Amino acid sequence: MKKSSLFLFVITICLCSISGCTSRQPEGKTIITFQTWNPADYGPDSPIYKIIDSFEKENPDIIVNYVFTTSATYQEHMRVELIDGDGPDVYGISSGARFETFRLFEEDLTPFCERAWGEDFRSMFFDSCIERVSSADGKVYGLPLGQTYAGYMWADVNILKEYGCKVPTNYTEMLETCKVLRENGQMPLMIGAKDNWMALDMWMSIACDCDKDALYDAIEGNASFESEPIIESFGIWQNCFADGVFQEDAFKTPLYNTVNDKFQRDGACAMITNGSWAMNMYTVSDERTREVFDREGADHDVFLIDWNNDGKVAPVTADPDVILCLNPESSKKEAAFLFMQYLVCEGQDLLVNQYLEYMPSRADMELSVNGLSRDGKENLGTIIENGKTNVAGPRGIEYEDISLAVYDVLEELALGKITPEKAAEKIQQVSIKTIR
């Protein structure tokens, strides 16, 4: 490079630094960053790209920088970024303990919502959803992007039939079915208990089957975890491992993509635990999934069982799957909220009615999924009906210390290291110290 050219290059770099060129922001454009683990990025056909593209066409002065982080590392990764001041403008967070503990990094959205939708904006959403994103004084700190129901199991009916089995309706039948599957070299009911949320989902459904009031009263500190119904639920959970209902390496196995792939993409196991969001098995374009779910005679059932054999099927728990939050440190809050608004309106329409990523969080939203197979329609009907008549309460435990303590004892119970009574005692000791 000639000296004169080098001089001009250095001067240009200096001037750019002074004028802010290094931000690389196109003239007249506002760039906002959206970071989440869900909606997921599973390729160019992922619905999130269609939503962003549509938003940018309607808002040509805004560019969305989408950052996807896998679910296994997302929550802690997000916490570090926000603490360091490097967080995105908009981010997704899970409901329960995570949402509550991130409050310092969540902008009060109430004034934004009132300007966008009016003072009665809360009526747009189902009560169960808006309550989970609100504080005790009524301020709204997130927008619920769809709702999910947990506690479900999924069965490949044809595999069960191959061994003379049917979809279980209670624990006794589940025990016998898993015994037959094992005797034939097949996996029993598979659970990805390495994911603490998956283990909590299933245990909470069991506990709610034993006595939902006892569970939620204990979570809120209005009753003891050492009550008979909760001890019973810990006993059932432990028996699932001792009796061979769950696979031996459950706490070393993640749901995604190990357990889920074995069921969804390989068609190689009879039953797994997963929630209502697994309905997207009927809509994703993945070729291996389509081969399993679209093959002639394919038959899959979403189901619940009576865990304590009292004649009543277990309920599900419900929560917003992803809560959209606005970073208080963002310098582009208006543009960021405009994108959040688009996500829960036009975006949710696509995510629910075309892809079945979630069930609706908006009360004003029409559920009209097109193109489902007969099998898919039947399972969607089951989920909708349970959502109307068989919801025990919130999914998850909003108090982080209790949530972590429960997961720890669930693993100890699975390994036979403690008794159900001792597990309840350990949780109660944490509960007494928990500030609510």
N, C-alpha and C positions, 0 to 999 in steps of 0.2 A: 504494500500500500504506500502511495506517495505521501510525503510529509504533509502537503496541503490537504489531502483527502483525510489523513489521520486527524489533523487539527479540526476539520469540519465535523468529523464523526464524534470527537470528544465533546465539542461545543453542543452538538445536537443532543447527546446523552444528558449533558448537564441541564440544558433547557427543558428537556422532557421531564427530568426529575423535579425541577422547580414547578413546572406547570401541571404536574400530576399525570403525565402520559403513562407512567408505569402502572397505573391502575387498570390499563387496558379496557376501560369502559367505553364502548362505542358512543359516539356523539349523539346526544338526544335519547339515549337508552338508559334504563335503570336495571341493573343486574341484581337479582335476589337469589340467595342460595336456599335450597330446600333439601334437608337431610333426613333420611328415615331408613328403617329396615322393612317397611311395609307401607304402601304397596311395593311389592318386590320387583327387582330387575331380573327377569329370567329370559331376556332376549329382546330383540327388536320389536316383537309383538306384544310386549308387556303393556298393559293398559295405561300405566303412568306416563309413557311417552306420548300416547295419543291425547291424553288430557293436557299435558304441557304444550304440545303442538297446537291444540285447539285454543288454549288460553292465550298463547303468544299471538295467534292470528287475530283474536279479538282485542288484544291489548298490545299492539305492535311496539309500544314504547317500553315494554318490560320483557326482559330475558330471564328465564328460570334456569339456574344452574342446579341440576339434580344430582345429589350425592347419595349413593346407596351403600349401606353398611350391613353386613350379614347379621342376622338376629343373635348369633352366639356371642358377639362382642359389642353389639350396638349400645346397650344402655350405659356401660361403663365408659365406652369410647366417647359417648355424647356428654357424659358428666365431666370428663377431663377437658374437652374442648370448651364447654361453657364456663368452667372455672377459670380457664386460661384466657378467657375473653376472645377466643377464636371461633365461637359457635356460629351456626348458620342463622339466617334471618327467620326461617320457619323450620320447625323440626317436629317429628312425630315422637310420641312417648307412649308407653303402655299405661293402662289405667291401674289404679290401686296404689301400692307403695311407691312405685317410681314417680308417678304423677304428683303425689303429695310431697315427696322429698325434693322434687325439682322446683318447688314453688318460687324460690328466689330467682329462677331463670325463666319465669313465665309472666308475660305481660298481662295485666288485667284487660280482657277483651270487651268488657261490658260497654264502654263508650263506642267502640268500633262497631259492635253488633247493633247497638241502638241506632247509629247513623245509617247502617246498611239496611236493617230490617224493621226498625221501629222499636218502641219500648216493649212491645209484646213478643219480642223475638224468641223467647224461651218456648213459646207454644209451637214453634216450628219443629221442635225435637220431642222425642218420647221423654216422658218424665224421668225414666230410669237412666237415660243418657245425659240429659242436662244436669241432673243432680250429681252425677259422677264427675262433672267438670266444673262444679261450683264450690265455692268456699262456704263456710257457715254463715257468713254475712251476705250471701247471695251474689258475690262477684263471680264472673265466669273467666276461668283461666285457660280454657282450651275449647276447641270445637271437635265434637265426636264424628270421626270419619267412619261411619258404619257401625253396626252392632254385631256382636258375636255371642254364641251360646256354647258353653263348655259342659263337659261331663259325658259327651256322647262316645259311642264306639261305632266302628264300621265293620261290616262283614262282607266277605265274598261268598255269597250264598251257594254258588256252584262248587266251591272247594269244600264247604261244609257238607253238601249233599254227597260229594264223592266218598265221604267217610261215614255216611249214614247219619249225619248230624243236621240240626236246624239252628236257627238263630236263638240263642238262649234268652229266657225271659226272667230268670232269677239266678241267685248265686249257686244253688244246687245244680241247675242245668249247665251253668257256665263251668263249674268244676268238672262235670262229667264230659262236657264237650272238649275241654282242654286236655283231659286225660286221654280221650280217643285220639285227638290230634297228635299228642306226644307219642302214643303207642305206634302211630303210623309214620313216625319220623318227621312230623310237621311241627311248626312253632305254635305255641298256645296264643293267648291274647297278648299281642306285643304292645309295649308302652315305651316311649322314649323318655324315661325318667331322668336322664342326664340333664334335661331341660327342667329346671325347677318349676316353671309355670305348668308344665304338663303333669308333673306329679301332684302339684297343688290342685289343678283342675279336677283330677280324678278323685283325690281324697275328699275334696269339698263336696263333690256329688255324693260320695258314700256317706259323709257326715250329715249332709242335708237329708238323705234318705232315712238316717237314724233319728234325727230331730233338727230341723233347720233352725228353729228358734234357739235351741241350746247352742248351736254353732255361732250364730250371729250375735247373740247376747254375750257370749264369751269373747268374741272378737272386739266388741265395744266395751268390754270391761264390766258389763252388767251381770255377769254370771261367771262361774269358774270353768276352766277347761277340764277340770277333774270331775266333771259330771258323767253320769253313767252313759248317756248317748255318745259323747265324744270318745270315751274310753272304748265303747263298742266299735266305733268307726275305726279307731286305731287297730283294734283286734282284727277287723275284717281286712284292712289293708295288709297287716302282717300275714294273715292267712293266705292272701293272694300270692304271696311268695312261697310260704311254707307248703301250700297245697299245689303249687305249680300252675296257677292261673296266669301269672306273668312270667316272662322269660328270666333266666338267672342273671343275665348281664344287663338288666334293665337300667341300672344307675350308671352304666358306662355307655349307654346307647342313646344318641340324640334322635328326636323325631325326624327332623330334617337334616340330611336327606336319607338317613339310613332306614328307619322304620317305615317312613312314608313311601319311599321308593320301592321297597319290597312289596307293598300293597298296591300302590297306585301305578307304578311304571313296570314292575315285573310280574304282577299278578301271582305272587309266589307265597302269600300267607293268607290265612283265613280271616283273621280279625286284628284290628289295631284300635288304639284309643286316639281320638282326634275330635275336633270341634266342628261347629256348623260351617266354618270357613273352608273345610275340606270339600264342600260342594263345588269348588272350582275345578275338581277333578272332571266334571262334566263339560267344562268350557275351555280349558287350556288347550293350546294348539300343539303341545308336545306330542311327537309322533308315538312314542312308547306308551304314553297315557292313553292316547286315542285307540291304540291297538287293544288295550286291556278293556277300556270302558265302552268301545263301540263295536266290539266283536259280537257276532250273532249269539244271542242268548245270554249276553252279559247281565248279571244280576247282583247288585250291591245294595245292602241295607244299612241305613243309619239307625241305631237303636240304643235304648236304655234298658237297664234291668233292675229288678228288686234285689238290692244288695243284702238286706238283712232278713229276707224271706218273711216279711210281715204282710205280704199281699199287695203292697203299694210300690209302683215303679218309682225309681229315683227321679228327682227333679233336675233341671239344668240350672246353671248360673249364667248371668248375662252381664255384659259390660261393653262400652265402646272398645273396639279392637285397637284402633289407633286414635290418639288424641293429638290434634294439631295445636302446637304452641307457637307463640310469637316471642322471639328473643327480646327482652327489654333493652339490650345493648344495640339492637338493629338501628341503623340510620335511615332505613327505608321502610318504615312501619306501614305507611299507607299502601304502598305497592305490595308489600308482603301480605297484608290482610286481604287485599283484593284477590290474591292468589288463593289464600285460605278459604275465602268465601266461594270462589269458583270450585275448589276441591269438594266442599261439602254439598254443593248444589249440582251443577252439571257433571262434576267429576264423580260424585257418588252415584248418580244415575247410571253412568257407564260401568262403574265398578260393581254395582249390584245387578242391574238388569241385563248386562251383557256378559259379565265375567263371574258373577256370584262370589266375589272376594269376601263380601260381608252380607249381612242382612241390614235393612235400613235403620238409620238412627233418626231420620227425619219423619215426623208424624204426617207431614203433608206429601210424602213421596208415594207414588203408585208403584207397587211391585208387579212388574210385567215382564218376566224373563221369557225370551223367545228361543225356540230351537232346542229345548230340552228333550231328551229321550223320555220314554215312559218311565223308565227306572229313575231318572233324574227328577221328574215331576213328582213321583211318589215320595221320594226322600225330601224334596223341598217342602211338600205338604206336611210331612211329619215334623220338620223343623219349625215351620210356621205355626202349626197347631200347638206344639210345646211352648213356643214363644208366647202364645196367648194364654195358655192355661196351666203351665207346669214350670214356672220360673221360681226358684227358691229365694233368690236375692242376688246381690252383686257377685261378680266373679273376682276371685283374688282377695287378698287381705291388704288393706291400705296402710297398715302399720308395718314398716319395713322390718323392725326387730322381730316381731311376731312371725311375719312371713318367712324370714330366714330361719328362725328357730323351728318352725313347723317342717320345713324342708329337711332340716338336719335330722329331726326325729323320724321322719318318714324313711330316710335312708337307713338309720339305725334299726328301725323296726324291720325293714326288708332284709337286713343282714342278721337279724335275730339277736342283736346286741342288747336290746332293752325290751321291757314289757310294755304293753299298752298303758298300764297304770303309771309307769315311770315316765313314759312319753308325755302323758297328760300333765303330770307334775312339773316336768321341765318347762313345758309351754306356759303353764300357769305362773311359774316364777318369773318368766320374761314378761308376761302380761301385767303382773302387778307393778312392774317398774316402767311400763310403757305410758308415756304422756299422750293423752287423747284430746 
